[in-house]
Amino acid sequence: MTMQRRTFLSMSAAGAAGLSLGLLGAGQALAAPVGSLATAPTTPFAVGVRRYNWTRGSRPCTTYVYYPATGTAGGNPVTDAPAANGVFPVYNFTHGYDSSPQNSLFIIRALASAGFIVPAPHFNHNPSDVGNGETPKDVSQIITNTLALNTSGPLAGHINTDIGVGVSGHSMGGMTTHGLLTRWADPRIISANPQSCTDQGTPSSAITAKVLFVHGDRDTLTGYSSARQAYNEITWPKAFLTFVGGSHTSFWSDQRFPRTVVDWARWTMYGDTAARDRLPADASGSNTRWEAQLGATPTEPGTYTLTAQHSGKAAEINGASTAAGAGLVQRTATSGTHQQFEFVTAADGHVRLKARHSGLFLQPTGTTNGANVVQQADSTATGQQWRVVDHGSNVVSLVNRESGLALDVWEHSTADGARIALYTYNAGSPNQRFTRRSI
């Protein structure tokens, strides 16, 4: 059934004027030095900034280009600072109505400190400029101009011009970002992060990007339902971070926001799989909801054993019980069907795990650290849905959709009968990693 498309810009003039409110914030830089194009930064950079008075025809496109700089990480961007050693990908940021790059420094600085060249235009734009394509075309020109800085001047040799670019933005900047994936497609885009956006059209066949949406579900300026429609229509690798009860800008003061955006950029631009694996933990906690279809996780149906990496023992339903509420534990591997789990495809790239001997599904008893995992009757509960994090070589972690917490052999125990519960996801913990073998 064809979905009826909503109005591209569901904002009144009064609403647009309100977009300038609440845009100030402080962010914490998160990243590091780069040795080669294939190496993601591991420690933070200082941040420099240079102003370029560009134009597109008669349209001013004044842009502040932020970049990794020499010096001590932290503090405000330094004007015209020397660039740090390394070659860095481009990740544009476009501000919202009646705002500026300077009002958005908390996210721009986090990206630049993490090893990205961040062109941030200063627009006096309005909804009609976004809707008629002028602002998206401006951003495409700014990306072209930024990439050209690699050939001469102080940033020459420091810009990765080969892998494509990332784009991000908030509010009208988020709409501009989505417009560049749809009606005003820029095929150079491989990563995108629309924040508090509305749906700008059908995804373009010219682009295959990885897209992270961020939105408060009580946003009265740019409707949450419109952003959800945009998310649902995209078939590319994608994720949606919802701030439950959040307004248009309330999540700007929440460090889960820049942390998730930076790790999304690190994964999609540097190929940093550790950053990808951190995403559920980055986004987890009270009043958030994380959804993802990343296209790189082993969600195919089938029946498997799960062997804890730290202990070499298999996950099983305790005592081979067929009763609802029987717990998940580890024990020496056998051929028993109570140690075999069918991966059943669920919504949004998740799976459900059905115990083969009982036909019941794994589900936690709560949403906090230490909650037991038990088997329960088939239901639509998100507690029965798990994200599979692929570590390679058939090793996976399982992150619960409802809580964002991972399957965890409690206290790293190696004993038979040790319970398997929920705990904060840590990509490096061997007691949260299971070797998945097909039956």
Long-range contacts (C-beta under 8 A, 24 or more apart in sequence): 3-229, 3-232, 3-233, 5-199, 5-201, 5-202, 5-229, 6-198, 6-199, 6-223, 6-225, 6-226, 6-229, 7-198, 8-131, 8-175, 8-198, 8-199, 8-200, 8-201, 9-127, 9-130, 9-131, 9-175, 9-198, 10-198, 10-222, 10-223, 10-226, 11-127, 11-198, 11-221, 11-222, 15-220, 15-221, 16-97, 16-98, 16-126, 16-127, 16-172, 17-97, 17-98, 18-221, 18-248, 19-96, 19-97, 19-98, 19-99, 19-171, 19-172, 19-221, 19-248, 20-96, 20-97, 20-98, 20-99, 21-249, 22-247, 22-248, 22-249, 22-250, 22-252, 23-95, 23-96, 23-99, 23-103, 23-104, 23-170, 23-249, 23-252, 24-103, 25-104, 25-105, 25-106, 25-107, 25-252, 25-253, 26-105, 26-106, 27-105, 27-106, 27-107, 27-109, 27-110, 27-255, 27-258, 28-106, 28-110, 28-255, 28-258, 29-73, 29-74, 29-109, 29-110, 29-112, 29-113, 29-114, 30-110, 30-113, 30-114, 30-258, 30-259, 30-262, 31-113, 31-114, 31-115, 31-262, 31-266, 32-114, 32-115, 33-84, 33-85, 33-86, 33-115, 34-68, 34-84, 34-85, 34-86, 34-87, 34-88, 34-115, 35-86, 36-87, 37-87, 37-160, 37-162, 37-163, 38-270, 38-271, 39-270, 40-115, 40-266, 40-270, 40-271, 40-272, 40-274, 40-275, 41-68, 41-86, 41-114, 41-115, 41-266, 41-270, 43-73, 44-73, 44-74, 44-113, 44-114, 45-69, 45-73, 45-84, 45-112, 45-113, 45-114, 45-115, 46-70, 46-71, 46-72, 46-73, 46-74, 46-75, 46-78, 46-81, 46-84, 46-113, 47-76, 47-77, 47-78, 47-81, 47-109, 47-112, 47-113, 48-77, 48-78, 48-79, 48-80, 48-81, 48-82, 48-83, 48-112, 49-77, 49-78, 49-79, 49-80, 49-81, 50-79, 50-80, 50-154, 50-155, 51-79, 52-145, 54-141, 54-142, 54-145, 56-137, 56-138, 56-141, 59-134, 59-138, 61-121, 61-123, 61-138, 61-141, 61-142, 61-145, 62-121, 62-122, 63-119, 63-120, 63-121, 63-122, 63-142, 63-145, 63-146, 64-101, 64-102, 64-119, 64-120, 64-121, 64-122, 65-117, 65-118, 65-119, 65-120, 65-146, 65-149, 65-155, 66-101, 66-108, 66-109, 66-111, 66-112, 66-117, 66-118, 66-119, 66-120, 67-112, 67-117, 67-118, 67-155, 67-158, 68-112, 68-113, 68-115, 68-116, 68-117, 73-113, 76-105, 77-105, 77-109, 77-112, 80-154, 82-154, 83-154, 83-155, 83-158, 84-158, 86-115, 86-158, 87-157, 87-158, 87-159, 87-160, 88-115, 88-116, 88-117, 88-158, 88-159, 88-160, 89-115, 89-116, 89-117, 89-159, 89-160, 89-163, 89-165, 89-166, 89-269, 89-270, 90-116, 90-117, 90-118, 90-119, 90-143, 90-146, 90-147, 90-159, 90-160, 90-165, 90-166, 91-116, 91-117, 91-118, 91-165, 91-166, 91-167, 91-168, 91-191, 91-265, 91-269, 92-118, 92-119, 92-120, 92-121, 92-139, 92-142, 92-143, 92-146, 92-165, 92-166, 92-167, 92-168, 92-169, 93-118, 93-119, 93-120, 93-168, 93-169, 93-173, 94-120, 94-121, 94-123, 94-135, 94-139, 94-167, 94-168, 94-169, 94-170, 94-172, 94-173, 94-174, 94-176, 94-177, 95-120, 95-121, 95-122, 95-123, 95-169, 95-170, 95-173, 96-169, 96-170, 96-171, 96-172, 96-173, 96-174, 96-196, 97-125, 97-126, 97-127, 97-171, 97-172, 99-170, 99-171, 104-170, 106-252, 106-258, 107-168, 107-170, 107-252, 107-257, 107-258, 107-261, 110-258, 110-261, 110-262, 111-168, 111-261, 111-262, 111-265, 114-262, 114-265, 114-266, 115-266, 115-270, 116-166, 116-265, 116-269, 117-146, 117-155, 117-158, 117-159, 119-143, 119-145, 119-146, 125-172, 125-176, 126-172, 127-172, 130-172, 130-175, 130-176, 130-179, 130-200, 131-200, 133-179, 133-183, 133-184, 135-172, 135-176, 135-179, 136-176, 136-179, 136-180, 136-183, 136-184, 136-186, 137-184, 139-167, 139-176, 139-180, 139-186, 140-180, 140-184, 140-186, 143-167, 143-186, 143-188, 163-190, 163-269, 164-188, 164-189, 164-190, 164-191, 165-189, 165-190, 165-191, 166-190, 166-191, 166-192, 166-193, 166-265, 166-268, 166-269, 167-191, 167-192, 167-193, 168-192, 168-193, 168-194, 168-195, 168-261, 169-193, 169-194, 169-195, 169-197, 170-195, 170-196, 170-249, 171-195, 171-196, 171-197, 171-221, 171-222, 171-248, 174-222, 175-200, 175-222, 178-230, 181-207, 181-209, 181-211, 181-234, 190-268, 190-269, 191-264, 191-265, 191-268, 191-269, 193-261, 193-264, 193-265, 194-227, 194-230, 196-221, 196-222, 196-227, 196-248, 196-249, 197-222, 197-226, 197-227, 197-230, 198-222, 198-223, 198-226, 198-227, 198-230, 199-226, 199-227, 199-229, 199-230, 199-233, 200-230, 202-233, 203-233, 203-234, 203-235, 203-236, 207-236, 208-236, 209-236, 209-268, 210-236, 210-237, 210-238, 210-264, 210-267, 210-268, 210-294, 211-236, 211-237, 211-238, 211-239, 212-238, 212-239, 212-240, 212-241, 212-260, 212-261, 212-264, 213-238, 213-239, 213-240, 213-241, 214-240, 214-241, 214-243, 214-251, 214-257, 214-260, 214-261, 215-240, 215-241, 215-242, 215-243, 215-246, 216-242, 216-243, 216-245, 216-246, 216-247, 216-248, 216-250, 216-251, 217-242, 217-243, 217-244, 217-245, 217-246, 218-245, 218-246, 218-247, 219-246, 219-247, 219-248, 220-247, 220-248, 221-248, 222-248, 236-295, 237-293, 237-294, 237-295, 237-296, 238-292, 238-293, 238-294, 239-264, 239-279, 239-290, 239-291, 239-292, 239-293, 239-294, 240-289, 240-290, 240-291, 240-292, 241-283, 241-288, 241-289, 241-290, 242-288, 242-289, 242-290, 242-291, 243-287, 243-288, 244-287, 244-288, 244-289, 245-287, 246-287, 256-282, 256-283, 256-284, 256-285, 256-288, 273-392, 274-427, 276-389, 277-389, 277-391, 277-397, 277-427, 278-425, 278-427, 280-387, 280-389, 280-399, 280-404, 280-406, 280-425, 281-404, 281-424, 281-425, 281-426, 281-427, 283-404, 284-403, 284-404, 284-405, 284-424, 284-425, 285-404, 288-404, 290-401, 290-404, 291-348, 291-401, 292-348, 292-349, 292-387, 293-348, 293-349, 294-349, 295-349, 296-390, 297-349, 297-387, 297-388, 297-389, 297-390, 297-396, 298-388, 298-390, 298-396, 298-436, 299-343, 299-345, 299-349, 299-350, 299-351, 299-388, 300-343, 300-345, 301-342, 301-343, 301-344, 301-345, 302-342, 302-343, 302-438, 302-439, 303-340, 303-341, 303-342, 303-343, 303-356, 303-438, 303-439, 304-340, 304-341, 304-342, 304-343, 304-436, 304-437, 304-438, 304-439, 305-333, 305-339, 305-340, 305-341, 305-436, 305-437, 305-439, 306-341, 306-434, 306-435, 306-436, 307-333, 307-434, 307-435, 307-437, 308-409, 308-420, 308-430, 308-431, 308-433, 308-434, 309-395, 309-430, 309-431, 309-433, 309-434, 309-435, 310-409, 310-412, 310-414, 310-430, 310-431, 310-433, 311-409, 311-413, 311-414, 311-418, 311-431, 313-414, 313-416, 313-418, 314-339, 315-339, 315-341, 315-407, 315-420, 315-434, 317-355, 317-357, 317-358, 317-375, 318-417, 320-357, 321-358, 321-375, 322-357, 322-358, 322-360, 323-358, 324-360, 324-374, 324-375, 324-376, 324-377, 325-374, 325-375, 325-376, 326-358, 326-374, 326-375, 327-372, 327-373, 327-374, 327-419, 327-420, 328-362, 328-372, 328-373, 328-374, 328-375, 328-407, 328-419, 328-420, 329-417, 329-418, 329-419, 329-420, 330-409, 330-413, 330-416, 330-417, 330-418, 330-420, 331-416, 331-417, 332-416, 340-439, 343-388, 346-384, 346-385, 347-385, 348-401, 349-387, 350-385, 350-386, 350-387, 350-401, 351-385, 351-386, 351-388, 352-384, 352-385, 352-386, 353-386, 353-398, 354-378, 356-439, 362-386, 364-400, 364-402, 364-403, 364-405, 364-421, 364-422, 366-403, 366-422, 367-400, 367-402, 367-403, 367-405, 367-422, 368-403, 368-405, 368-422, 369-405, 369-421, 369-422, 369-423, 369-424, 370-410, 370-421, 370-422, 370-423, 371-403, 371-405, 371-421, 371-422, 372-419, 372-421, 373-407, 373-420, 373-421, 373-422, 389-425, 389-427, 391-427, 391-433, 394-435, 394-436, 394-437, 395-433, 395-434, 395-435, 395-436, 396-433, 396-434, 396-436, 397-425, 397-427, 397-432, 397-433, 397-434, 398-434, 399-425, 406-432, 407-432, 407-434, 408-432
